[in-house]
Amino acid sequence: MTAVRPAIVALLAYVVYDVFPHNILNWHTGLIAVIVFVLAVLHRHPALLIVLCAAAGILLYARI
């Protein structure tokens, strides 16, 4: 497993490098991405991050 971790990190870094520019459409989505990245680095639970992103998306983009 020790030898596999660098490969996994490299693959994830490539995915972020490839996907990030196409999905950050405006400053709202960029801000959400930065906040989630900071929370992920601070080891917050992934379910919490998903719920927070969903709530932010609903607040910013729902036409109620």
PDB file of N, H, CA, C and O in Angstrom:
ATOM      1  N   MET A   1       0.810  -1.198   0.000  1.00  0.00           N
ATOM      2  CA  MET A   1       0.000   0.000   0.000  1.00  0.00           C
ATOM      3  C   MET A   1       0.858   1.268   0.000  1.00  0.00           C
ATOM      4  O   MET A   1       0.430   2.306  -0.506  1.00  0.00           O
ATOM      5  N   THR A   2       2.036   1.190   0.551  1.00  0.00           N
ATOM      6  H   THR A   2       2.383   0.347   0.962  1.00  0.00           H
ATOM      7  CA  THR A   2       2.889   2.373   0.608  1.00  0.00           C
ATOM      8  C   THR A   2       3.257   2.855  -0.790  1.00  0.00           C
ATOM      9  O   THR A   2       3.344   4.060  -1.028  1.00  0.00           O
ATOM     10  N   ALA A   3       3.471   1.936  -1.700  1.00  0.00           N
ATOM     11  H   ALA A   3       3.400   0.957  -1.507  1.00  0.00           H
ATOM     12  CA  ALA A   3       3.836   2.307  -3.061  1.00  0.00           C
ATOM     13  C   ALA A   3       2.635   2.788  -3.869  1.00  0.00           C
ATOM     14  O   ALA A   3       2.808   3.484  -4.870  1.00  0.00           O
ATOM     15  N   VAL A   4       1.442   2.436  -3.459  1.00  0.00           N
ATOM     16  H   VAL A   4       1.301   1.870  -2.647  1.00  0.00           H
ATOM     17  CA  VAL A   4       0.236   2.806  -4.207  1.00  0.00           C
ATOM     18  C   VAL A   4      -0.205   4.231  -3.891  1.00  0.00           C
ATOM     19  O   VAL A   4      -0.780   4.893  -4.755  1.00  0.00           O
ATOM     20  N   ARG A   5       0.043   4.712  -2.699  1.00  0.00           N
ATOM     21  H   ARG A   5       0.510   4.174  -1.998  1.00  0.00           H
ATOM     22  CA  ARG A   5      -0.417   6.042  -2.291  1.00  0.00           C
ATOM     23  C   ARG A   5       0.075   7.161  -3.206  1.00  0.00           C
ATOM     24  O   ARG A   5      -0.733   8.010  -3.584  1.00  0.00           O
ATOM     25  N   PRO A   6       1.356   7.212  -3.585  1.00  0.00           N
ATOM     26  CA  PRO A   6       1.771   8.284  -4.498  1.00  0.00           C
ATOM     27  C   PRO A   6       1.046   8.236  -5.840  1.00  0.00           C
ATOM     28  O   PRO A   6       0.754   9.277  -6.426  1.00  0.00           O
ATOM     29  N   ALA A   7       0.761   7.049  -6.319  1.00  0.00           N
ATOM     30  H   ALA A   7       0.999   6.202  -5.843  1.00  0.00           H
ATOM     31  CA  ALA A   7       0.034   6.922  -7.584  1.00  0.00           C
ATOM     32  C   ALA A   7      -1.396   7.449  -7.439  1.00  0.00           C
ATOM     33  O   ALA A   7      -1.909   8.109  -8.343  1.00  0.00           O
ATOM     34  N   ILE A   8      -2.031   7.163  -6.323  1.00  0.00           N
ATOM     35  H   ILE A   8      -1.615   6.627  -5.588  1.00  0.00           H
ATOM     36  CA  ILE A   8      -3.389   7.644  -6.088  1.00  0.00           C
ATOM     37  C   ILE A   8      -3.404   9.168  -5.970  1.00  0.00           C
ATOM     38  O   ILE A   8      -4.284   9.830  -6.520  1.00  0.00           O
ATOM     39  N   VAL A   9      -2.437   9.713  -5.259  1.00  0.00           N
ATOM     40  H   VAL A   9      -1.722   9.175  -4.812  1.00  0.00           H
ATOM     41  CA  VAL A   9      -2.347  11.173  -5.130  1.00  0.00           C
ATOM     42  C   VAL A   9      -2.113  11.815  -6.500  1.00  0.00           C
ATOM     43  O   VAL A   9      -2.708  12.848  -6.807  1.00  0.00           O
ATOM     44  N   ALA A  10      -1.266  11.222  -7.307  1.00  0.00           N
ATOM     45  H   ALA A  10      -0.783  10.383  -7.057  1.00  0.00           H
ATOM     46  CA  ALA A  10      -1.007  11.759  -8.640  1.00  0.00           C
ATOM     47  C   ALA A  10      -2.260  11.701  -9.518  1.00  0.00           C
ATOM     48  O   ALA A  10      -2.543  12.646 -10.255  1.00  0.00           O
ATOM     49  N   LEU A  11      -2.999  10.616  -9.444  1.00  0.00           N
ATOM     50  H   LEU A  11      -2.769   9.848  -8.845  1.00  0.00           H
ATOM     51  CA  LEU A  11      -4.232  10.510 -10.227  1.00  0.00           C
ATOM     52  C   LEU A  11      -5.270  11.536  -9.772  1.00  0.00           C
ATOM     53  O   LEU A  11      -5.925  12.165 -10.603  1.00  0.00           O
ATOM     54  N   LEU A  12      -5.419  11.705  -8.480  1.00  0.00           N
ATOM     55  H   LEU A  12      -4.887  11.194  -7.805  1.00  0.00           H
ATOM     56  CA  LEU A  12      -6.362  12.705  -7.979  1.00  0.00           C
ATOM     57  C   LEU A  12      -5.933  14.122  -8.360  1.00  0.00           C
ATOM     58  O   LEU A  12      -6.774  14.953  -8.703  1.00  0.00           O
ATOM     59  N   ALA A  13      -4.646  14.396  -8.302  1.00  0.00           N
ATOM     60  H   ALA A  13      -3.963  13.721  -8.024  1.00  0.00           H
ATOM     61  CA  ALA A  13      -4.148  15.715  -8.694  1.00  0.00           C
ATOM     62  C   ALA A  13      -4.424  15.972 -10.174  1.00  0.00           C
ATOM     63  O   ALA A  13      -4.793  17.083 -10.556  1.00  0.00           O
ATOM     64  N   TYR A  14      -4.249  14.956 -10.996  1.00  0.00           N
ATOM     65  H   TYR A  14      -3.950  14.053 -10.686  1.00  0.00           H
ATOM     66  CA  TYR A  14      -4.531  15.114 -12.422  1.00  0.00           C
ATOM     67  C   TYR A  14      -6.018  15.378 -12.669  1.00  0.00           C
ATOM     68  O   TYR A  14      -6.374  16.210 -13.504  1.00  0.00           O
ATOM     69  N   VAL A  15      -6.877  14.670 -11.944  1.00  0.00           N
ATOM     70  H   VAL A  15      -6.588  13.995 -11.266  1.00  0.00           H
ATOM     71  CA  VAL A  15      -8.319  14.878 -12.097  1.00  0.00           C
ATOM     72  C   VAL A  15      -8.688  16.311 -11.719  1.00  0.00           C
ATOM     73  O   VAL A  15      -9.455  16.961 -12.429  1.00  0.00           O
ATOM     74  N   VAL A  16      -8.151  16.802 -10.615  1.00  0.00           N
ATOM     75  H   VAL A  16      -7.528  16.274 -10.038  1.00  0.00           H
ATOM     76  CA  VAL A  16      -8.427  18.182 -10.211  1.00  0.00           C
ATOM     77  C   VAL A  16      -7.903  19.151 -11.262  1.00  0.00           C
ATOM     78  O   VAL A  16      -8.592  20.110 -11.611  1.00  0.00           O
ATOM     79  N   TYR A  17      -6.709  18.922 -11.768  1.00  0.00           N
ATOM     80  H   TYR A  17      -6.149  18.144 -11.485  1.00  0.00           H
ATOM     81  CA  TYR A  17      -6.112  19.787 -12.795  1.00  0.00           C
ATOM     82  C   TYR A  17      -6.956  19.784 -14.067  1.00  0.00           C
ATOM     83  O   TYR A  17      -7.096  20.821 -14.716  1.00  0.00           O
ATOM     84  N   ASP A  18      -7.512  18.647 -14.423  1.00  0.00           N
ATOM     85  H   ASP A  18      -7.398  17.805 -13.896  1.00  0.00           H
ATOM     86  CA  ASP A  18      -8.269  18.517 -15.657  1.00  0.00           C
ATOM     87  C   ASP A  18      -9.696  19.048 -15.514  1.00  0.00           C
ATOM     88  O   ASP A  18     -10.209  19.671 -16.443  1.00  0.00           O
ATOM     89  N   VAL A  19     -10.337  18.817 -14.386  1.00  0.00           N
ATOM     90  H   VAL A  19      -9.920  18.311 -13.631  1.00  0.00           H
ATOM     91  CA  VAL A  19     -11.753  19.141 -14.215  1.00  0.00           C
ATOM     92  C   VAL A  19     -11.971  20.563 -13.697  1.00  0.00           C
ATOM     93  O   VAL A  19     -12.944  21.210 -14.082  1.00  0.00           O
ATOM     94  N   PHE A  20     -11.103  21.051 -12.850  1.00  0.00           N
ATOM     95  H   PHE A  20     -10.312  20.526 -12.537  1.00  0.00           H
ATOM     96  CA  PHE A  20     -11.305  22.335 -12.176  1.00  0.00           C
ATOM     97  C   PHE A  20     -11.588  23.498 -13.132  1.00  0.00           C
ATOM     98  O   PHE A  20     -12.563  24.218 -12.918  1.00  0.00           O
ATOM     99  N   PRO A  21     -10.779  23.715 -14.178  1.00  0.00           N
ATOM    100  CA  PRO A  21     -11.042  24.889 -15.029  1.00  0.00           C
ATOM    101  C   PRO A  21     -12.372  24.834 -15.774  1.00  0.00           C
ATOM    102  O   PRO A  21     -12.923  25.880 -16.118  1.00  0.00           O
ATOM    103  N   HIS A  22     -12.893  23.654 -16.027  1.00  0.00           N
ATOM    104  H   HIS A  22     -12.446  22.804 -15.747  1.00  0.00           H
ATOM    105  CA  HIS A  22     -14.133  23.531 -16.781  1.00  0.00           C
ATOM    106  C   HIS A  22     -15.372  23.685 -15.906  1.00  0.00           C
ATOM    107  O   HIS A  22     -16.463  23.926 -16.422  1.00  0.00           O
ATOM    108  N   ASN A  23     -15.220  23.552 -14.604  1.00  0.00           N
ATOM    109  H   ASN A  23     -14.333  23.357 -14.185  1.00  0.00           H
ATOM    110  CA  ASN A  23     -16.379  23.575 -13.718  1.00  0.00           C
ATOM    111  C   ASN A  23     -16.485  24.820 -12.855  1.00  0.00           C
ATOM    112  O   ASN A  23     -17.523  25.046 -12.233  1.00  0.00           O
ATOM    113  N   ILE A  24     -15.459  25.615 -12.802  1.00  0.00           N
ATOM    114  H   ILE A  24     -14.615  25.431 -13.308  1.00  0.00           H
ATOM    115  CA  ILE A  24     -15.537  26.868 -12.060  1.00  0.00           C
ATOM    116  C   ILE A  24     -16.023  27.928 -13.054  1.00  0.00           C
ATOM    117  O   ILE A  24     -15.242  28.485 -13.824  1.00  0.00           O
ATOM    118  N   LEU A  25     -17.322  28.188 -13.015  1.00  0.00           N
ATOM    119  H   LEU A  25     -17.957  27.735 -12.389  1.00  0.00           H
ATOM    120  CA  LEU A  25     -17.947  29.039 -14.020  1.00  0.00           C
ATOM    121  C   LEU A  25     -17.989  30.507 -13.614  1.00  0.00           C
ATOM    122  O   LEU A  25     -17.983  31.390 -14.472  1.00  0.00           O
ATOM    123  N   ASN A  26     -18.032  30.771 -12.310  1.00  0.00           N
ATOM    124  H   ASN A  26     -18.038  30.054 -11.614  1.00  0.00           H
ATOM    125  CA  ASN A  26     -18.070  32.142 -11.831  1.00  0.00           C
ATOM    126  C   ASN A  26     -17.472  32.179 -10.426  1.00  0.00           C
ATOM    127  O   ASN A  26     -16.988  31.163  -9.928  1.00  0.00           O
ATOM    128  N   TRP A  27     -17.506  33.325  -9.801  1.00  0.00           N
ATOM    129  H   TRP A  27     -17.899  34.150 -10.205  1.00  0.00           H
ATOM    130  CA  TRP A  27     -16.860  33.432  -8.487  1.00  0.00           C
ATOM    131  C   TRP A  27     -17.629  32.670  -7.420  1.00  0.00           C
ATOM    132  O   TRP A  27     -17.047  32.296  -6.401  1.00  0.00           O
ATOM    133  N   HIS A  28     -18.937  32.427  -7.626  1.00  0.00           N
ATOM    134  H   HIS A  28     -19.409  32.731  -8.453  1.00  0.00           H
ATOM    135  CA  HIS A  28     -19.704  31.656  -6.639  1.00  0.00           C
ATOM    136  C   HIS A  28     -19.177  30.223  -6.544  1.00  0.00           C
ATOM    137  O   HIS A  28     -18.907  29.717  -5.454  1.00  0.00           O
ATOM    138  N   THR A  29     -19.040  29.592  -7.683  1.00  0.00           N
ATOM    139  H   THR A  29     -19.260  30.002  -8.568  1.00  0.00           H
ATOM    140  CA  THR A  29     -18.578  28.201  -7.676  1.00  0.00           C
ATOM    141  C   THR A  29     -17.118  28.114  -7.248  1.00  0.00           C
ATOM    142  O   THR A  29     -16.716  27.143  -6.607  1.00  0.00           O
ATOM    143  N   GLY A  30     -16.329  29.116  -7.595  1.00  0.00           N
ATOM    144  H   GLY A  30     -16.655  29.905  -8.115  1.00  0.00           H
ATOM    145  CA  GLY A  30     -14.940  29.145  -7.142  1.00  0.00           C
ATOM    146  C   GLY A  30     -14.839  29.282  -5.635  1.00  0.00           C
ATOM    147  O   GLY A  30     -14.000  28.642  -5.003  1.00  0.00           O
ATOM    148  N   LEU A  31     -15.689  30.114  -5.061  1.00  0.00           N
ATOM    149  H   LEU A  31     -16.371  30.634  -5.575  1.00  0.00           H
ATOM    150  CA  LEU A  31     -15.697  30.289  -3.611  1.00  0.00           C
ATOM    151  C   LEU A  31     -16.119  29.009  -2.906  1.00  0.00           C
ATOM    152  O   LEU A  31     -15.524  28.631  -1.897  1.00  0.00           O
ATOM    153  N   ILE A  32     -17.137  28.342  -3.426  1.00  0.00           N
ATOM    154  H   ILE A  32     -17.621  28.649  -4.245  1.00  0.00           H
ATOM    155  CA  ILE A  32     -17.569  27.067  -2.847  1.00  0.00           C
ATOM    156  C   ILE A  32     -16.434  26.059  -2.913  1.00  0.00           C
ATOM    157  O   ILE A  32     -16.192  25.342  -1.942  1.00  0.00           O
ATOM    158  N   ALA A  33     -15.734  25.990  -4.036  1.00  0.00           N
ATOM    159  H   ALA A  33     -15.931  26.572  -4.825  1.00  0.00           H
ATOM    160  CA  ALA A  33     -14.631  25.039  -4.185  1.00  0.00           C
ATOM    161  C   ALA A  33     -13.509  25.323  -3.191  1.00  0.00           C
ATOM    162  O   ALA A  33     -12.955  24.397  -2.600  1.00  0.00           O
ATOM    163  N   VAL A  34     -13.173  26.590  -3.005  1.00  0.00           N
ATOM    164  H   VAL A  34     -13.624  27.342  -3.485  1.00  0.00           H
ATOM    165  CA  VAL A  34     -12.101  26.944  -2.070  1.00  0.00           C
ATOM    166  C   VAL A  34     -12.503  26.615  -0.639  1.00  0.00           C
ATOM    167  O   VAL A  34     -11.693  26.088   0.125  1.00  0.00           O
ATOM    168  N   ILE A  35     -13.728  26.917  -0.271  1.00  0.00           N
ATOM    169  H   ILE A  35     -14.386  27.345  -0.891  1.00  0.00           H
ATOM    170  CA  ILE A  35     -14.190  26.626   1.093  1.00  0.00           C
ATOM    171  C   ILE A  35     -14.183  25.129   1.348  1.00  0.00           C
ATOM    172  O   ILE A  35     -13.747  24.684   2.410  1.00  0.00           O
ATOM    173  N   VAL A  36     -14.661  24.347   0.388  1.00  0.00           N
ATOM    174  H   VAL A  36     -15.015  24.708  -0.474  1.00  0.00           H
ATOM    175  CA  VAL A  36     -14.680  22.888   0.567  1.00  0.00           C
ATOM    176  C   VAL A  36     -13.261  22.340   0.643  1.00  0.00           C
ATOM    177  O   VAL A  36     -12.996  21.421   1.419  1.00  0.00           O
ATOM    178  N   PHE A  37     -12.350  22.886  -0.147  1.00  0.00           N
ATOM    179  H   PHE A  37     -12.565  23.632  -0.777  1.00  0.00           H
ATOM    180  CA  PHE A  37     -10.962  22.438  -0.084  1.00  0.00           C
ATOM    181  C   PHE A  37     -10.374  22.700   1.295  1.00  0.00           C
ATOM    182  O   PHE A  37      -9.707  21.835   1.864  1.00  0.00           O
ATOM    183  N   VAL A  38     -10.617  23.879   1.829  1.00  0.00           N
ATOM    184  H   VAL A  38     -11.159  24.581   1.367  1.00  0.00           H
ATOM    185  CA  VAL A  38     -10.090  24.214   3.159  1.00  0.00           C
ATOM    186  C   VAL A  38     -10.686  23.289   4.215  1.00  0.00           C
ATOM    187  O   VAL A  38      -9.970  22.805   5.091  1.00  0.00           O
ATOM    188  N   LEU A  39     -11.986  23.043   4.138  1.00  0.00           N
ATOM    189  H   LEU A  39     -12.568  23.436   3.426  1.00  0.00           H
ATOM    190  CA  LEU A  39     -12.614  22.149   5.108  1.00  0.00           C
ATOM    191  C   LEU A  39     -12.108  20.723   4.964  1.00  0.00           C
ATOM    192  O   LEU A  39     -11.962  20.017   5.962  1.00  0.00           O
ATOM    193  N   ALA A  40     -11.839  20.288   3.741  1.00  0.00           N
ATOM    194  H   ALA A  40     -11.957  20.862   2.930  1.00  0.00           H
ATOM    195  CA  ALA A  40     -11.297  18.940   3.533  1.00  0.00           C
ATOM    196  C   ALA A  40      -9.897  18.826   4.109  1.00  0.00           C
ATOM    197  O   ALA A  40      -9.546  17.799   4.690  1.00  0.00           O
ATOM    198  N   VAL A  41      -9.091  19.875   3.954  1.00  0.00           N
ATOM    199  H   VAL A  41      -9.376  20.709   3.482  1.00  0.00           H
ATOM    200  CA  VAL A  41      -7.740  19.865   4.524  1.00  0.00           C
ATOM    201  C   VAL A  41      -7.807  19.824   6.049  1.00  0.00           C
ATOM    202  O   VAL A  41      -6.934  19.253   6.704  1.00  0.00           O
ATOM    203  N   LEU A  42      -8.854  20.438   6.607  1.00  0.00           N
ATOM    204  H   LEU A  42      -9.563  20.901   6.076  1.00  0.00           H
ATOM    205  CA  LEU A  42      -9.041  20.422   8.059  1.00  0.00           C
ATOM    206  C   LEU A  42      -9.708  19.138   8.541  1.00  0.00           C
ATOM    207  O   LEU A  42     -10.108  19.047   9.701  1.00  0.00           O
ATOM    208  N   HIS A  43      -9.833  18.147   7.659  1.00  0.00           N
ATOM    209  H   HIS A  43      -9.509  18.221   6.716  1.00  0.00           H
ATOM    210  CA  HIS A  43     -10.340  16.805   7.975  1.00  0.00           C
ATOM    211  C   HIS A  43     -11.787  16.809   8.454  1.00  0.00           C
ATOM    212  O   HIS A  43     -12.125  16.142   9.432  1.00  0.00           O
ATOM    213  N   ARG A  44     -12.636  17.557   7.764  1.00  0.00           N
ATOM    214  H   ARG A  44     -12.361  18.099   6.970  1.00  0.00           H
ATOM    215  CA  ARG A  44     -14.063  17.509   8.057  1.00  0.00           C
ATOM    216  C   ARG A  44     -14.657  16.297   7.357  1.00  0.00           C
ATOM    217  O   ARG A  44     -14.123  15.825   6.353  1.00  0.00           O
ATOM    218  N   HIS A  45     -15.748  15.805   7.884  1.00  0.00           N
ATOM    219  H   HIS A  45     -16.181  16.188   8.700  1.00  0.00           H
ATOM    220  CA  HIS A  45     -16.384  14.602   7.349  1.00  0.00           C
ATOM    221  C   HIS A  45     -16.916  14.877   5.931  1.00  0.00           C
ATOM    222  O   HIS A  45     -17.524  15.922   5.698  1.00  0.00           O
ATOM    223  N   PRO A  46     -16.697  13.957   4.987  1.00  0.00           N
ATOM    224  CA  PRO A  46     -17.157  14.172   3.609  1.00  0.00           C
ATOM    225  C   PRO A  46     -18.671  14.394   3.500  1.00  0.00           C
ATOM    226  O   PRO A  46     -19.115  15.170   2.653  1.00  0.00           O
ATOM    227  N   ALA A  47     -19.456  13.737   4.330  1.00  0.00           N
ATOM    228  H   ALA A  47     -19.096  13.107   5.018  1.00  0.00           H
ATOM    229  CA  ALA A  47     -20.910  13.945   4.277  1.00  0.00           C
ATOM    230  C   ALA A  47     -21.259  15.389   4.628  1.00  0.00           C
ATOM    231  O   ALA A  47     -22.163  15.974   4.032  1.00  0.00           O
ATOM    232  N   LEU A  48     -20.547  15.958   5.589  1.00  0.00           N
ATOM    233  H   LEU A  48     -19.812  15.482   6.073  1.00  0.00           H
ATOM    234  CA  LEU A  48     -20.766  17.358   5.950  1.00  0.00           C
ATOM    235  C   LEU A  48     -20.441  18.264   4.769  1.00  0.00           C
ATOM    236  O   LEU A  48     -21.171  19.219   4.505  1.00  0.00           O
ATOM    237  N   LEU A  49     -19.372  17.981   4.067  1.00  0.00           N
ATOM    238  H   LEU A  49     -18.779  17.205   4.281  1.00  0.00           H
ATOM    239  CA  LEU A  49     -18.993  18.791   2.908  1.00  0.00           C
ATOM    240  C   LEU A  49     -20.050  18.709   1.811  1.00  0.00           C
ATOM    241  O   LEU A  49     -20.359  19.716   1.173  1.00  0.00           O
ATOM    242  N   ILE A  50     -20.602  17.529   1.589  1.00  0.00           N
ATOM    243  H   ILE A  50     -20.351  16.711   2.107  1.00  0.00           H
ATOM    244  CA  ILE A  50     -21.636  17.364   0.564  1.00  0.00           C
ATOM    245  C   ILE A  50     -22.888  18.154   0.943  1.00  0.00           C
ATOM    246  O   ILE A  50     -23.481  18.828   0.101  1.00  0.00           O
ATOM    247  N   VAL A  51     -23.284  18.068   2.208  1.00  0.00           N
ATOM    248  H   VAL A  51     -22.801  17.521   2.892  1.00  0.00           H
ATOM    249  CA  VAL A  51     -24.475  18.797   2.658  1.00  0.00           C
ATOM    250  C   VAL A  51     -24.250  20.304   2.558  1.00  0.00           C
ATOM    251  O   VAL A  51     -25.143  21.031   2.123  1.00  0.00           O
ATOM    252  N   LEU A  52     -23.081  20.779   2.950  1.00  0.00           N
ATOM    253  H   LEU A  52     -22.356  20.188   3.303  1.00  0.00           H
ATOM    254  CA  LEU A  52     -22.791  22.214   2.854  1.00  0.00           C
ATOM    255  C   LEU A  52     -22.783  22.699   1.406  1.00  0.00           C
ATOM    256  O   LEU A  52     -23.291  23.781   1.112  1.00  0.00           O
ATOM    257  N   CYS A  53     -22.215  21.911   0.509  1.00  0.00           N
ATOM    258  H   CYS A  53     -21.803  21.032   0.748  1.00  0.00           H
ATOM    259  CA  CYS A  53     -22.210  22.290  -0.905  1.00  0.00           C
ATOM    260  C   CYS A  53     -23.626  22.305  -1.476  1.00  0.00           C
ATOM    261  O   CYS A  53     -23.981  23.201  -2.242  1.00  0.00           O
ATOM    262  N   ALA A  54     -24.420  21.329  -1.109  1.00  0.00           N
ATOM    263  H   ALA A  54     -24.132  20.601  -0.487  1.00  0.00           H
ATOM    264  CA  ALA A  54     -25.809  21.296  -1.576  1.00  0.00           C
ATOM    265  C   ALA A  54     -26.572  22.514  -1.063  1.00  0.00           C
ATOM    266  O   ALA A  54     -27.325  23.137  -1.811  1.00  0.00           O
ATOM    267  N   ALA A  55     -26.381  22.850   0.197  1.00  0.00           N
ATOM    268  H   ALA A  55     -25.769  22.344   0.805  1.00  0.00           H
ATOM    269  CA  ALA A  55     -27.054  24.008   0.768  1.00  0.00           C
ATOM    270  C   ALA A  55     -26.607  25.306   0.088  1.00  0.00           C
ATOM    271  O   ALA A  55     -27.428  26.175  -0.205  1.00  0.00           O
ATOM    272  N   ALA A  56     -25.305  25.427  -0.158  1.00  0.00           N
ATOM    273  H   ALA A  56     -24.638  24.721   0.080  1.00  0.00           H
ATOM    274  CA  ALA A  56     -24.799  26.627  -0.839  1.00  0.00           C
ATOM    275  C   ALA A  56     -25.354  26.710  -2.258  1.00  0.00           C
ATOM    276  O   ALA A  56     -25.732  27.793  -2.706  1.00  0.00           O
ATOM    277  N   GLY A  57     -25.410  25.605  -2.958  1.00  0.00           N
ATOM    278  H   GLY A  57     -25.103  24.726  -2.594  1.00  0.00           H
ATOM    279  CA  GLY A  57     -25.962  25.601  -4.305  1.00  0.00           C
ATOM    280  C   GLY A  57     -27.434  25.976  -4.331  1.00  0.00           C
ATOM    281  O   GLY A  57     -27.881  26.722  -5.202  1.00  0.00           O
ATOM    282  N   ILE A  58     -28.179  25.453  -3.371  1.00  0.00           N
ATOM    283  H   ILE A  58     -27.815  24.847  -2.664  1.00  0.00           H
ATOM    284  CA  ILE A  58     -29.607  25.795  -3.299  1.00  0.00           C
ATOM    285  C   ILE A  58     -29.785  27.275  -2.994  1.00  0.00           C
ATOM    286  O   ILE A  58     -30.616  27.943  -3.609  1.00  0.00           O
ATOM    287  N   LEU A  59     -29.005  27.790  -2.044  1.00  0.00           N
ATOM    288  H   LEU A  59     -28.330  27.247  -1.544  1.00  0.00           H
ATOM    289  CA  LEU A  59     -29.126  29.206  -1.689  1.00  0.00           C
ATOM    290  C   LEU A  59     -28.718  30.126  -2.834  1.00  0.00           C
ATOM    291  O   LEU A  59     -29.328  31.178  -3.028  1.00  0.00           O
ATOM    292  N   LEU A  60     -27.705  29.747  -3.587  1.00  0.00           N
ATOM    293  H   LEU A  60     -27.210  28.893  -3.429  1.00  0.00           H
ATOM    294  CA  LEU A  60     -27.213  30.620  -4.652  1.00  0.00           C
ATOM    295  C   LEU A  60     -27.977  30.483  -5.952  1.00  0.00           C
ATOM    296  O   LEU A  60     -28.136  31.471  -6.669  1.00  0.00           O
ATOM    297  N   TYR A  61     -28.450  29.306  -6.277  1.00  0.00           N
ATOM    298  H   TYR A  61     -28.320  28.504  -5.694  1.00  0.00           H
ATOM    299  CA  TYR A  61     -28.973  29.076  -7.613  1.00  0.00           C
ATOM    300  C   TYR A  61     -30.441  28.693  -7.695  1.00  0.00           C
ATOM    301  O   TYR A  61     -30.977  28.615  -8.800  1.00  0.00           O
ATOM    302  N   ALA A  62     -31.116  28.450  -6.579  1.00  0.00           N
ATOM    303  H   ALA A  62     -30.681  28.513  -5.681  1.00  0.00           H
ATOM    304  CA  ALA A  62     -32.534  28.072  -6.627  1.00  0.00           C
ATOM    305  C   ALA A  62     -33.372  29.308  -6.945  1.00  0.00           C
ATOM    306  O   ALA A  62     -33.176  30.382  -6.376  1.00  0.00           O
ATOM    307  N   ARG A  63     -34.273  29.129  -7.836  1.00  0.00           N
ATOM    308  H   ARG A  63     -34.432  28.256  -8.298  1.00  0.00           H
ATOM    309  CA  ARG A  63     -35.190  30.221  -8.219  1.00  0.00           C
ATOM    310  C   ARG A  63     -36.540  29.983  -7.548  1.00  0.00           C
ATOM    311  O   ARG A  63     -37.504  29.545  -8.176  1.00  0.00           O
ATOM    312  N   ILE A  64     -36.575  30.287  -6.257  1.00  0.00           N
ATOM    313  H   ILE A  64     -35.793  30.644  -5.747  1.00  0.00           H
ATOM    314  CA  ILE A  64     -37.813  30.038  -5.500  1.00  0.00           C
ATOM    315  C   ILE A  64     -38.626  31.306  -5.429  1.00  0.00           C
ATOM    316  O   ILE A  64     -39.705  31.315  -4.836  1.00  0.00           O
TER     317      ILE A  64
END
